[in-house]
């Protein structure tokens, strides 16, 4: 059975943007001090997933509100298998197509047709097709086309800060600026509750 993690997802605003290579993305994230030493690497369906300790400038890039005294950056008792016990960075190689993720319980997406927002989006979503029907105008659209604000998005390049609570783990504007300068494209963020990216 898979485990569920609270995650802060960083991704380019252009859903199709990818780095020239996975190694280049790692280098860019390391250079700005977001990414630290790798502690795990897993192959999944021909793509590489990596888990890293946070980098030297992590606390300059990510602000912790509310639960800040409880944040850990190393596993309890040195057991890296206990992924729930500390905050780390999870990377996956770029997807072939933009991958859509959303925090359905908290999101109030806006319909691409009528622009109205609504709650309980999971009740209007077909998980098989990822088509979402607006309860206001009954338009059925790809869920990735809705405006999810800070509770969803779609991209080929996704960087996950794991064990990050919504509204309590906030990327600094300086981080988004440095990501833009390093990669040449604008970035944004959203919160997600679910499996680690594969």
Phi, psi and omega in degrees: 000133182282155180261154181254135181231144171278128186225145169258118183258127173255135179204158177293149175294327175280109186297343182262359182290137171221154175288165180296335176199163177298322179295323179295318177298316178301316180299314181298318180290326177290319182299325179273359175083016178277325188254131177253206183296139177284136176240352177203147175219130183229135174268135179219115178050046176081002179241153183263135171247138178229149174237132184232148166293161179290153182278175184298329182258014185305314183287346172277338183263330184239125178261135178250125179249155172071287187265015186312319182296339183269358184286129178243143179245005175228148180294146177297136179059020178071011183269099182291350175285343180270072188292342180284348190269356183205162178270132180212174181252129180246124181244145172229149175298154183304141177280157179291327178229156177305133179262128180264134176224148176205149174269085191298327184291331184256340187286149169230081185292153177258131181296135178291344181268299185264351177071004180278145178266157177207153178265178178056043184299333180298334179287343183247008186254133170265105184297330180295313184262348186058035174261136183240131181257122180291127180286348180275312185244359179064017176283131176261124181222159173302132183303329180293342181276347178285154175269108184265359185052232185270015181238023175176164178179177179219137179195158173278333180250118181229131177242123185252127169264113189267144184069049181240124185271139179304136178069352177254342177242109190234123177291142179285156175297329178296323177297314181296325177293315181294324175297318179296316181293323183285323187255344181080015178217152180284145180240158172215187185215161172204167180258148183213138174244114182175190179297159171296145181299144180232000000 
